[in-house]
Amino acid sequence: MELLMNLTINGLATGMLIFLLAAGLTLIFGLMDVLNFAHGGLFAWGAYASVWFYALTDSFVIAILGAILTGIILGFITEKLIITPVYGNHVQQILITLGFMLVLTEMLKVVFGPNQIAARTPEFLSGSWEVGDVIIIKYRVFIIIMGFLVFGIFQYILKKTKIGLIVRAGVMNKEMVQALGINIKNVFLYVFITGAALAALGGALMAPYSGVIYAEMGMEFAILGFIVVVIGGMGSFPGSLLAAIIVGITGSYMAYYVPSLSLAVNMMIMAIVLVFRPQGLFKAKG
């Protein structure tokens, strides 16, 4: 029982980290119809920025805010310089964002060095609770709470606010929104920046969770992020959450029982979803 509980909590925590990455992809694709393969690079830059700010200030809050700011800046640069010229062309989007992903990865090595960097957990989130025979690590619970909190905030914004109404209207009919006097290009930019900030937040939370960060981590998590987006349904926020939980828990159990198949099983789940429900778990047909 103790083992199952720990594996489930680990899986939920990993799932929430993947969700933060996939949520940005979902927002960007859902409104902008953009396939951004550079998203994992923003995740990695968020991790590195948080470790750097934490070492500089010894404040975990400032580290998180610094990572989000880094994501916003890089998101702005990416949208203006990389994405804007290739709107409407998925093939060009894939090629140029994959190339930019490699640039972001190599720039991490130039700025911070090629070696792994240790990431420490803040003191107030260190340690664990003992509930009966089950040991619950505090930081993993913190990640789970943060994941659900982000989901709740964005669900509220998308469903209950004027900004969310504009975003959802833009998804349905961009021309109509433009005709109402709303600059859809600015809406695109803000959505892209928000997605980049979510990716950076995910990287910042990932750093203490894994204990070390490295330049290639962005590519590894980007693969999981796209698996989640495909399973959940392109453009579906609740779908991304459910799919991230499925991928996280499945990966956690497989990593313990059959480590060599941990990624393959998630790929298999994605393949099954594509065969029987190509639009994803939550995406409506058409």
N, C-alpha and C positions, 0 to 999 in steps of 0.2 A: 504493500500500500504506500509506504514511504517513497519507494522508487517511482511508482506511477505518478504520485503527486508532484515530485520534483521534476520529472520529465515533462509533465503537463505545464507546470509553471514556466520551465525553461522554454518550452515550445510557444507558450503565449507571449513571453517576453520577446523572443525572436520574431514572432509573427507581428508584433506591434512595431518593431523596428522596420520590418519589411513593409508594413502598411504605410508608415510615414514616407517611405520612398515611393511606393506604388500610388499613394494618394496624390502626390504631385504629378505623376504620369497620367493618372486618371483625369485630373483637372485639365491638364494641358491638352490631352487628346480629346476629351469630351467637348471642350469649347472650341479649341483651335484646330482640331484635326491634324495635330503635329506629332510625329513619331520622334521623340527626342532620346536618342541613344547616349547622349552625353550626360544624362541625368545621374548616372552612377558617379561620374566625376564630381558633380556638385555634392553628392553624399560624402565622398572621400575628403573633399575640401572642407566640409563642415566638421568632420572628425578631426582633421589636422588643426583647423582654426580653434576649435574648442580646447584642444590640448595645449596649444600655444598660449591662448588667453588665460587658461587656468594656471599655467606655469608662471605667467607674468603677473597675475593679480591675486592668485590663490583664492579666487571666488568662482564657485561653480555657476552661479547665476550669470555673472559677467561672461564666463566661458560660453554658456548657452546663447546669450544675446550676441556675443561676438561671432559665433558660428552662423546664427541666423542672418546677421548683417553681411557676412561673407557670402552666404547663399543669395541674398538679395542683389548684391553688387554683381556677382558672377551671372545671376539670372538675367539682369538687365543687359549685360554685355552679350550674353549668348543670344538673347532674343533680337537685339538690335543688329548684331554683326553676323550671326550664324543663321538664325531662323527666318528673319524677314525676307531675305532674297529667295527662299525656297518654299514659301507658302503655296499649298496646293499641289505639291509634287512629292509624293511619299518616297520615291526612289532616291531623289536628291537629298531629302531629309535624312534618310537612313545613312547615306554615304557621308554627308557632311558632318552629321552629329557623331557618327562613329569616329571620324577623323579628329573631331574636337575632343572626344573622350580620351583619345590617345594623347592629345596635346595637354589636357588637364592632368593626366596621370604623370607625364614626363615633367611637367612644371612643378608638381609636388616634389619630385626627386631633386629638381634644381634648387628649390627654395628651402626644403627641409632635409635634404639628403636622401640617399637611396635605402638606408637601413630602416628596420622597424623601430618604432618609437613607443615607449611604454606609456600607458594611460592609467592614471590612478582614480579610484573611486573617491568622491568627497566623503569626508569624515562622517557627516550626519547620515549618509546612506550606506555606510559600511556595516558589516556584520550581518546578523540574521536573527530571526525569531524562531523559537522552538514551540511548535503546537503539537502536543502529544509526542509522537515519534517522528513527526515531520519537521524538517529544518527548512525554513523559508528565508531565502536571501532577500534582504531589504531592497537592494537596487533593482532586482528583477520585478518586484512588486511595483516599484516606482515607475519603471518603464511601461508596465501594463496599464497603470492608472493614467500615465501621460498619453498613451495611445488612445484609450477610450475618451479622454478629455478632448484631445484634438478632434476626434471623430464627432463628438457631441457639438463642439463649437462650430465646426464647418457645416454640419447638418443644419444647425440653427441658422447660420448665415445664408446657406443656400435656399432654405425653405421658408424663412420667416422675415427676411430683410429685403429692402429695395435692391441692394447690391446683388443679392442672390437671385432676385427676380430678373435683373438685367442679364446675369450670367446664364440663367436657365433659358431666357428668351433668346439669347445669342446662340445657344446650342441648337434651338429649334429653327430659328430663322434670322440669320445675320443681317440680311438686307432690311428686314422690318425694323430691327433695332437701330440700324443706321438711319433709316427714314424718320425715326422719331427724334433725331437730333443727337443721338448718343454716339460718341466716337468709338467705334468698335475696335479700332486699332489700339486705343489706350486700354480698353477692357482686356484685350488679348495680352497686352504687356503686363498689366497687373496680375492677371491669372498666371502667366508664366513665372513672374517673380514670386508669387505665392507658392507655386509648385516647387521652385528652386529653394525657397526658404524651408519648406517642409522636408525636402531632401537633406538639406544641411542640418536641420534639427535632428533628423534620424541618424546622421553620421555622428553628431555630437553626443547623442545618447548611446550610440554603439561603442564609442571609444572606451569608456570605463567598463562596459559590459564584457568586451572581448579582452581587455587588458593591454592589447597592443594594436597599433594601427600601421598600415603599410599602403603604398601608393596603389597597388592593384586591387584593393578591397572594393573600390567603386565598381569595377567591371564584374566582380563576383556577385555583389548584391544587386546590380542592375539586371542580371539574368533572373534572379528570384523576383525582382520587382515586375518584370515583364510577364513572368509566369503568373503572378498574382493578378495582374491587370487582365490577362487573357481569360483566366478561370472565372474571375468575378464579373467580367463583362466590360468592354471598353467604354469608359465614361461613367461607370456606376461606382459611386462612393461607398454605399453599403456593400456592394459586391466585392470591392477591394478589401474591406475589413474582414468579411467572412472568408474570402480566399486566403488572405494573409494568415488568419488563424489556422486554417486547414494546412497550409504549407508549413507554418512554423511548428505546429504540433506533430505533423507527419515527419518532418525533418528531424525533430528532437528524438522521437521514438526510433526512427531508422538509424540515426547516428549512434544510438546506444546499442541496438540489437544487430544491425547490419550496416556498419559505417560506409562500406563501399557503395551502397545503394541509396544513400540519403538524398542525393540530387536526382538520381535516375527516377526515383519514385515520384517526385514532384513533376518531373517531365512527363511521366506516365499519366498522372492525374490530368495534366494539361491536355495531353493527347486524347484522353477519353472524353474530356469536356468538348474538345474541338470536333470530335466525331459525332457525339450525340446531341450537343447543344452548341453549335459554332458561335453563337452570339454571346456565350458566357452564362453564368448562373442567374444574373439579375438583368441583363440587357434584353429588352423587348425586340422581337423580330422586326427587321426593317428600320 
